[in-house]
Amino acid sequence: MSNREWLERSLGAVWHPCTQMKWHETLPLLPVERAQGVWLYDFEGRRYLDGVSSWWVNLFGHGHPDIVAALHDQLQRLEHVMLAGFTHEAVVRLSERLSRATGGVLGHCFYGSDGASATEMALKMSAHYWRNRGRPHKSEFLALAGSYHGETLGALGVTDVPLFRDAYAPLIRRARVLPSPDERLGPQAAADSLAALERHLSTHDSVAALILEPLVQAAAGMVFYDPAFLREAHRICSRYDVHLIADEIAVGFGRTGSFFAHEQAGITPDFLCLSKGITGGFLPLSVVMTRDDIYGAFYDDDIARGFLHSHSYTGNALACRAALAVLDLFERDDVIAANRSRQPRLEALAAPLKADGRVRNFRHRGMIWAFEVAASGGDFSRRFHKAALARGVLLRPIGSTVYFMPPYVISDGEFQFMVEVAMQALDEATGP
Ligand SMILES: *Cc1c(COP(=O)(O)O)cnc(C)c1O
């Protein structure tokens, strides 16, 4: 079957995510037949470099043989068993290893399948913790301007993206939003945000938690902020008995240059949400990690004090096994150090973009590169996407922000190709 047939059948039967479906009258869907490494292949033999890691989930390329082999092995033993009343090797090993990655501070892991469910679980756990501790009035949440924590109703309450939220406003209990610490706004922005946090907490004892994305607000358009902001926010929250929920769904697993982004602030959050890269982009899995004393507040003879939340696929054995294979790769190849040592080379390859007159705020942290495009116009994002795709690279700007978030296995040559195509797509998307 050809690309054309698959895309027509898809439009006839599939409702695609994050899309105004009418766009596809002019911007064709891309049917993918197979994928290997950083490349996606369509049904007509063309290939596309996956410059956004298939929405930030892929770390080691598509079809990585070690993850495939681990899944083959797991399939011979156990595909899934319910996790209430049962346990299995993969979920135990994964929980132990994730806990070790936090220095043992976050001792217990609770699993879900998607990022948004991790957000929901962390919010519920935080409020329920305060209730179990005799402080049920602590049920308010704080979030940062531009925050993105997923799109279920509870997660939308702490998500500050009007386009995703406004249609559902009557259904949502909105969090209080603090000013953005965006480094493009200068150092005063972070100070103002911290002052607003302190002001609110010193006059309200109803706050359960502050939720934030450590160091990079990805969905807001790769907004970077200084680790010192995170360190201070953590200090203020601790002083006022307020939890810090770190949503590392996008930035965990080495994306910002350390294994977890919060490490760069020298802190450990009370709750850590992980998903996306956790299985290397193979299977849906999310987890909320927390401290043993928080876990302990739910441990009781009374069933109602327990955390009764559940999803059918909680702790799925295949997904956990893929995650273990990912952790093996991090250890075996010392991925964090390897990525760090590549930085000067990749920086040199990206230099032509940085020097381009149309490019603003060129920035880079770990394995994320981003910049804004001056005078980009309303439909810039789609025009750029289309122009890059026609030249063999998948890039998907957020508004006027172009970003690269490639799988870590991208070669220097492939990185250079991505930069060259981005330059050509800029010409086309900003041209007449
Ligand atoms: C993607 C994302 C989510 C939501 O994860 P889903 O798996 O899409 O539900 C939540 N928080 C952040 C920071 C994300 O990037």
The ligand as an SDF file (V2000), in Angstrom:
LIG
                    3D

 15 15  0  0  0  0  0  0  0  0999 V2000
    4.3580   15.2080   27.9470 C   0  0  0  0  0  0  0  0  0  0  0  0
    4.3030   15.7780   29.3050 C   0  0  0  0  0  0  0  0  0  0  0  0
    3.2920   15.4240   30.2090 C   0  0  0  0  0  0  0  0  0  0  0  0
    2.1420   14.5280   29.8460 C   0  0  0  0  0  0  0  0  0  0  0  0
    2.5450   13.2470   29.4940 O   0  0  0  0  0  0  0  0  0  0  0  0
    1.5630   12.3580   28.5910 P   0  0  0  0  0  0  0  0  0  0  0  0
    2.2210   11.0270   28.5170 O   0  0  0  0  0  0  0  0  0  0  0  0
    1.4910   13.0410   27.2510 O   0  0  0  0  0  0  0  0  0  0  0  0
    0.2430   12.3230   29.2710 O   0  0  0  0  0  0  0  0  0  0  0  0
    3.3420   15.9670   31.4740 C   0  0  0  0  0  0  0  0  0  0  0  0
    4.3330   16.7970   31.8480 N   0  0  0  0  0  0  0  0  0  0  0  0
    5.3170   17.1470   31.0020 C   0  0  0  0  0  0  0  0  0  0  0  0
    6.4080   18.0470   31.4910 C   0  0  0  0  0  0  0  0  0  0  0  0
    5.3290   16.6730   29.6900 C   0  0  0  0  0  0  0  0  0  0  0  0
    6.2830   17.0660   28.8390 O   0  0  0  0  0  0  0  0  0  0  0  0
  1  2  1  0
  2  3  1  0
  2 14  2  0
  3  4  1  0
  3 10  2  0
  4  5  1  0
  5  6  1  0
  6  7  2  0
  6  8  1  0
  6  9  1  0
 10 11  1  0
 11 12  2  0
 12 13  1  0
 12 14  1  0
 14 15  1  0
M  END
$$$$
